[in-house]
Amino acid sequence: MNKDLEQLELYDEEGNLVKLNVVAFFDMVNPDTEEKSEYVIVYDDNYTEEDLFALKVDKDEDGDELLVPIDDEVELAAVQEAYNTIFSEE
C-alpha cells in the first residue's frame, strides 16, 4: 500500500463514503500467529486525532490490498502498544 497517502476513502457497511486521515503505516509481527502484517492508523474526517483506530492491510482472493478492522483483542492490543512505542518518541 502507498505509505505516502494522507487520506483514504472507504465505504462503510451501509455503502456510505468515509474519509479517513492517515496518521501512520507500520509493520508488526502478530503475537499469536508470528505473521508479519501491515497496519495503518487513521481517524475519521469528522473526528479529531484523539479518535484514532487501526486497520490491518490484508489481501483478497485476487491479491488486491484491502483494509480490514482488527477483531482479535490480543492483536489489537499489540498494535496499540507498537504504535505508542514507535510514535511516542516523535
N, C-alpha and C positions, 0 to 999 in steps of 0.2 A: 504494500500500500504506500502511496505517496506520503512521505513523512513531512513534506513541506506544506501540507494542507492547513489552512487556518479555520476552515469551516466545512462541515459535512451537511448534506441534505439527505435525509432518510424519510421513509414513510412508516408511520406507526401502524398498530394493529387495525385501526379504523380507516386506513388509507389517507390520512392527513399528512401533508408535508411538514416535517420538523427540521428546523435548522439547529445544528449543534456546533458550538465553538470548540475547537480543538485546543487543549491545554498541552498535551504531550503524548508521544508514542514511545513505547519501550517494550523490550523483550524480557521474558521471565520464564524460568522453569517452573512448571506446575508441581507443587509439593506432593500431590497424590499420584500423578502419572509419570513424573520425571520428564514430561514432554515440554519442549521449548515452544512457547506461544508468544504472539504479539498482542499487545493491548493498546487501547487508546483511551485517554482520559478526556472527557468532554463535559460541557454543560449546555443546557437548553438555551437557545437565544432569548427566551422570555424570562430567564432567571439570571442569577449572578454567579460569579466564580466560586462562591461558597457552596453552591449546589452541584458539586462535581459528582460524576459517576463514571464507571469504567465499562468498556465494551471489549469483547475479545474479537480479534481478527481471525476469521475462520475461512474455510473454502467450501463451496457447494460441490455437488457431484460432477460439475463441469470444470472444476478447478478455479472458478471465479471467486475472488475475495468478497466476503460479506462480514458485516458486524453483527455480533450476537450478544445478548445480555449474559452475564455470568450468573448461573443458577446455583453453583456449588459454593457453599458458605466458606469452606476452607480455602478454595481458590480465590474467592473474593477478598477474604481477609489477607491473604498473601499478596494480592495485587495492591491493596490499600497500604500495606506495610512497605512494599517495594517502592511505591510512589512516594510515600512520606520520606523514606530513606534517601532516595535518589534526588528528590526535588526540594527537600527541606534545607539543603545546603546552598541552594541558589538564591 
